[in-house]
Amino acid sequence: MPYVPNYHCLVSTAVEPWPENATLYQQLKGEQILLSDNAASLAVQAFLQMCNLPIKVVCRANAEYMSPSGKVPFIHVGNQVVSELGPIVQFVKAKGHSLSDGLDEVQKAEMKAYMELVNNMLLTAELYLQWCDEATVGEITHARYGSPYPWPLNRILAYQKQWEVKRKMKAIGWGNKTLDQVLEDVDQCCQALSQRLGTQPYFFNKQPTELDALVFGHLYTILTTQLTNDELSEKVKNYSNLLAFCRRIEQHYFEDRAKGSSSIRLS
């Protein structure tokens, strides 16, 4: 379960301004972090950029174990520690910043439904690829996940994580899926997102919401992460408006604000 600070703590932080030293923690960028965690971290970074809230990204080998929920990313703001996009959105809202206040109740329900779609399809597919596809596990996942630790701890931690994810996949009915079936699920998710986006700049017309941040985090990371083959990224590349959407957010919220100093680039 995601870690959610209690309601009274959230209300008490509302009067406090956003601190300049707010920090986001994730695993080591170059050699450790995996696709799904990188996507989750980028989604939170995009959301905070869209809220115009500065955040410093700090990479730590033990970020997963530092997190109150055991998941990354998590943010440290003042005396509060909050992990995962959903609780972070609520925490930021309690401080007076919201991207979805302009939506009516029907639109908010639709936004939540599409966020569930992304988490149920794209995130689950990323986890499946990382931990259930033998080629990816053997060539990428085990080496990266255990990279900060000495042998045999690196192998023990990787196998323990793989067992946890496989147990989850079995519980949600993905245990016996083939890679082709998972890729078809990804394609169906991208098709639904592409149809909802249409020719709009964002999913709810001219202003981004947390849905845009979540979709960007996953699609951009899929497009820019080198795996054993290009099958996953090719599913996204079939939808030109989703590519344009990723490029739009990259340019407006990362390249322009960083002025080229630390921008992320869509190759």
Buried (B, 14 or more C-beta within 10 A) or exposed (E): EBBBBEEEBBEEBEEBEBEEEBBBBBBBEEEBBBBBBBBBBBBBBBBBBBBEBEBEBEBBBEBBEBBBBBBBBBBBBEEBBBBBBBBBBBBBBBBEBBBBEEBEEEBBEBBBEBBEBBBEBBBBBBBBBBBBBEEBBEEBBBBBBBBBBEEEEBEEBBBEBBEEBBEBBEEEEBEEBEBEEBBBBBBEBBBBBBEBBEEEBBBBEEBBBBBBBBBBBBBBBBBBBEBBEEBBBBBBBEBEBBBEBBBBBBBBBBBEBEEEEEBBEBE
